[in-house]
Amino acid sequence: MNVPAQKLLTAIHHDNRVEKPDIKFPTLPAKRDESQKMLALQFLAGSKVAVNEVPKVQLTDPGDALIKVTCSTVCGSDLHIYHHEIQETHKGDILGHESIGIIEAVGPEVKDFKVGDRVAISAIIACGQCDYCQRKEFSLCDRTNPDPSTALEKLYGHRLSGVFGYTHLTGGFEGCQAQFVRVPIADMNLLKLPPQVSDEHGVLLCDIACTAWHANELGDVKAGDTVCVWGCGPVGQLCVYWAKFRGAKFVVAIDFEQYRLDMAKTKAGADAIINRNDSDVVKRIQELIPGGPDRCIDATGFRFARSLTQRAMRATGLEMDTSETVNEMITVCRKAGNISLIADYFGYTNHFNLGAMMEKSLTVRGGQLFCQKYWQDIMTWMAEGRADLTWVYTHRMPLSKADEAYKLFDTHSDNVVKILLRNDL
């Protein structure tokens, strides 16, 4: 992370803490049994992770479930932690937030699940009781992020939900790239999988299938719309797929890797593709869609910077996030159109085209996924055969080689798009 960002977060980390004694947060750290061991992928330092034996995690609160993980994945947002671009990731933290498995034990307050159930685990940890959860805005939950620093409250004005394996800013919960994971508030954060839903489909319910659907919801994608999707990683691929599923008449996929664009065209259903290495993105979209697309979706995130100016600003620490993609979207989107920001952004950015956004009457919405809002419907479509998303996997590896999986994914080697980590390989 750049120097100004570190100073900013250090300042908010230690100043004016907000105490909320009326809220009972999940207990952290989780209990562990030192006499039993499990494999887990741990963060060591920037761009360095390793699979190690660690004490086995245990039930900690009465509403917990203990899951024996069968499958997990590497997510694009894991790379932000891998490169230590988000503060409050500590040496030894277990990473990962997408996994399914078999329930090994449940606490006395768990009502909806039993030992032996095969379940998907929501990446977002929700309480189900606060005002945000009652409105099904689960990643905005007020009661599952016990971070005592209140760093997010100082940066954003509010704290967000807890997230598995995603820094101490979101609670410091142990991640899911492991043989076992403890799930707090199990009745809210687990989904029982029917036999018709494969393991490979089940893992997608934990995050990216729901994230990509959420992107289309934020963008208000409807039948007959024209849609452009920036970024053809796993989430971007499924953004394209769901846009076509919802009836969009013309979808354009944009990326700088030709193999990912080819997947977007042949698997996800994109009607046109743009390789930004070969084309001026704004001009090409204006040629393809005179007047501009109805909806624009950003699945690239804050690490993406192509122009020399924005690369220099990132390198010298003059901005935390990069506005390059967002400005392209603002420029090309039709007047009174919609922009959806589903990619990870974290802090401040410069050169944001606020004037054009306002004058063109654009609707801009962003946010992390509301997993529990969507996963039941998506699971039903999977079970009925209406939605097949398993083509997004390009690699399958054992958990023991998760460190290699990170390197592969980070370098875009071997035409990688999505890596499945299986604990039985």
N, C-alpha and C positions, 0 to 999 in steps of 0.2 A: 504494500500500500504506500502511496506517496506521502511525503512528509507533512504537508498541511492537513491531510486526512487523519494522520496519526495524532497530530496535535489537537485537532478538533475532537476526536473521540476520547483522547486522554482527558481533555478538559471536561467533557460532559460526563465522563466516567466517574469523576471524583467530586463533582460539585452538585449541591442542592438535591440530594436524594429524596425521592418521594416515597413515603411509607404508606402502605395500604393494609393496616392490620385486620380489616374486615374480610380480606380475601385469603382463603386457604389454598395455597399453591401446592402442586405435586411436590413430594419430598425429593430433594436432590442433595448429594449424589445418591444413586440407588444403592441398596444393600448388595453386598457381594459375598460369595462363599469362597474363601481363600483356599479351601481344601479341594475345590473343583476348578477345572480350567476350561476355557473355550478359546477358539480362534477369533480374532477380530482385526480389522484394518484400522491402524492408528495413524494419526497425523504426527509427524516428527519435526518437520521444519518446512520452509518454503520449497515446494516441488519434491518433497520427500515423504513417502508414506511406507508403512511396512505391515505385514500380517504377523501378529505375535500371539503368543498364549497370554491370556489375562484371566484374573479370577472371574468365575461365572457369575453373571448378574442374577439377582433374586427378586421375588416379589417384595415390594417395599411399602406400598399403601394398600388399604383394603379393596380399592377398586381396580387394582392392577391385574394384568394377565402376563404370564411368561410364555413367550413364543419361541419354539424351536424353528429357526429360520431354514427354509428350503431353497429360496431364491432371493437374490437382491440384484441391484443394478448400479451402474455408475451413471450419474446424472451430470448434465452440463454445468449445473450450479455447484456441483462438487469441485469443479476446477477453480472456482473463486477461492475456496478454502485451500486447495492444493497449492495455489500460488500465493497463499497468505495475503490475499487482497482484502480480506475482511478481518478486522481486529477481533480479539477475544477468542481465538482458537488456540488452545493450549497443547503443548507436547503431551502425547498420550491419549488425546481425545479420540474416541471411536467415531468414524464417519459413516455417512450413508443415511438415506431417508426413504428408500423404496424397497420394500421387502414383503414377502408372504411367508407363511409357515403354519405349523401345527401347534395348537395350544397345549403346553405342558402342565401349566398350573394356573389357577385363578384365585383371586382374593375373595373374601367372604361377601363383599358387596357387589360382585359381578353377577348380573342377573340374566343376561342375554346369551352368554357363551359358556361352553363347557370344555373340559379336557378332551382333546382329540379333534376338535373342530379345525378345519382348514380355513385360514383367514388371510385377508389382505389388511395391511396396516397403513392408515392414513399418514402421509408425510407431515401433515398439519395436526398438531395436538390441540383438540378443542375440549372445552368443559361441558358444552351443551346447555348451560344454565344462564350465562350472562346475556345482556341485551343483544350483543353482536351474534352470538350463537343462536339466539331465538329468532333472529332475522336471517339465519343461515349464512352469515358472513364469517365463516369459521376461522379463517386466517387472521381475523381481527380480534379473536378471543381475548378477553381481559384477564383470564384466570389461569392460564397454563404457562406463562412465562415468568418464572420466579427470579429472573436476573436482578440481583440486589443493586446493581449499579444504576438501574433505570436509564441506561445509556440511550436506548431508543426513544424514551419519553423526552429526553433532552434534544435529540436530533429531529424527531418527528412530531413531538407534542403528545404522543401516546406510545404505549408499548404494543407490540404485536403478539401473536400466539407463540407458544412453544413449537419447536420443530426438531425432529430427530436428527442428531448428528450434524447440526448446523450452527456451530459456534455458541459461545455463552451469551451472546446478545439475544439469542432466542431460547435461552434457558440452560444450555449446556447439557441437554439430554444425550444419553449414549446413543450412538447411531446403530443402523441396521445392517451394515456390512460386517456381520458377525454370525456366530453359530446360534446365539440366543439374544433376545432383546426383551426388555421390560417395557410394557405398554401401559402408561397411566390412563385412568378413566376409560377402561377397556370397552365398556358398553357404548361409548361415543366414538371411539377411534379404531374399531375393528369392523370388518365386513365379512360375513360368512360366505365362502365361495361354493357354489353348487358344482357337481361333477362335470357339468357341461362347459365350465370355464376352466381352461387349462392354466397351469402355473404361469406360463409365459404371458397369457392375457391378464392373469390376476395381478402380477407385479405392475403392469401398466396402470391399473386402477389406483395405485398408491399415490401417483403424482401425474405423470405426463399425459395420460389420456384425459384426465380431469383438467389439467392445466390448459391443454390445447382447447378443450371445450369451453373453459372459462374465457380464453382469449376471444373466441367467437361470440360469447355472451357479452363481454365488455364492448366488443365492436358492433354488436347488434346485427350480426350477419344473418340475412334473410334470403329466401328464395328469390332468384333473379338478380342478386347483387353482383357487382364486380369487386374483387378482393385482391389485394397484394399482401404477400407475406414475406417479410425480411428475415432471413435466417432459415437454413434447412438442416439444422441439427434435429435431434429426436422430437423436440417440442414443435419446431417449425414444420416438420413433416406431417405431424398429426394436426396442426393448425390447418394445413392445406386440405388434409383428408376430411376433417370435420366441416370445413367450409363447403366442400362439394356435397357432403352428407346432408347439410342443411339446405341445399338447393342453389348455391351460388352458381351463376351462369358462366363466369369467367374468372379464373384464379391464376395469378402470376406468382411464381416463387423466385426469390432473389437470394443469391449466395455467391461465394467466391471459389467454391469447390465444385468442379464439374460433376464428380461422381455423386455428390449429394443432390445436385440439380437433376441429374438423371433419375435418381430415386423419386424425387418429388414429381417428376413427369410420369414415370412408368408405374409407380406404386401408389403414391398419394393422390394422383389424379390432376396435377396442375395442367392448365391449358397452355401456359407459356412459361418459359424460364428465362432468367436474365443472369448471366455471369458478370459480376461487377468488375472482374479483371479485364473484360473485353468491351464493356459498354458503359456509357454514361447512364446511370440508373434513372435519373429524372427524365432525361430526354426519351429513353426507350419506353418508359411507362406512358409518357404522353403520346408516343406513337401508337402504342398498343391500345390505350384507353383514352381517346380524346375526351377532354373534360375532366378526366381524373377518376380514379376508383372510388366507389362508395365507401369502402372500408379498407383500412390499413392496419396490419398487425405486425408488431415488433417482437420477434423471437430471437434477437441477437444479444442484447444486453450491454452493460456498461464497459466491457472490455473491448468492444469493437470500435476501432478507429482506423480509417483508411487515409484520410487527408494528412498531409505533412503538418499542417497547423495543429490538428487535434492530436496527432501522435506526439508532437513536441510538447504540447500542454500536459498530456498524460505523463510523459517521461520526466518532465521537470516539476511535476507536482502542482501545476496550476489549476487542475480540476480533478475531481474524484471520478466522475462519470463522463461519458462522451455523448454529446447531443447530435452527432452526425446523422445517425439513422433517423432519429425523431425529426430532424429538420428536413430530411428528404421526404418523409411522410407528410409533414405539414405542407410542403411545396406542392406535391403531386395530388394530394387528396382533393376530391371535388369539394366545392363550397357546400357547407352544412353537412359534410361527411363525418365519419367516425374514425378515430384512431385508438387502437388498443395496445397498451404496453404490458406485455406479459413477461418479457425478459427481465432479468435481474438488474435493477438500478438501486444504488445504495445511498448516494449523497448528492452533492451539488455538482452543477455543470455550468459551463460558460457558453456564450453564443447561442442560446436557445431562442428560436424565432417566435417569440411571444406575440409580436405584433401580427404576423400572418395568421397565427392560430386564432386570435381574437377577431380580426377583421373578416376572416373567412367563415366565421360561425362554426368552427369545428368542435366536435365533442371528443374530448380526450379522457380516457379512463384507464386505470391501471390497477394492479394488485396481484398478490399471490393467490393461488387457487383456493376455492371453496370446496375442497375435496368431497366432504360428506354430503354436500348438496347435490352432487352429480353422479357419484359412483354407483348408486343403485340402478339408475336408468342405463348407464353405460354398460354395467354388468349384464343387464337384461338383454341389451342389443347383442352383446358378445355371445351369450348363451343361446340366443335365437338364431345366430349366424348372420345377423344383419350388419355387424361390424367386425371385420377381421383386421387387427392391427399388428399381428406378430411379424409381418414383413419388415418392421422397423428394426428388428434385431439383425445385426450383421455378424456378431461374434458371441460365442458362449465359452466361458472360462470357469475354472474352479475358484472358489473363494481364496484358496491358498495362493493364487496368482493375481490377487486383486491389485497389488502394487504395479504389476506389469500392465494390467488393464488400464490403470490411470495414465501411464506413459503412452500407451497406444492411443487412448482417447484424446489425450492432450495434443499429440502430434499429428492427429488425423491420419495415422499410418494405416496401411492395408485397407483403405476405403472404409474405415470404421464409421458407423453411425450410432449404434446402440449396443452396449455390451451387457449380456446377462451373466451374472455370477451365480453358479449353482453350487450348493453345499454337498451334493452327492457325486460330483465329478472327481 
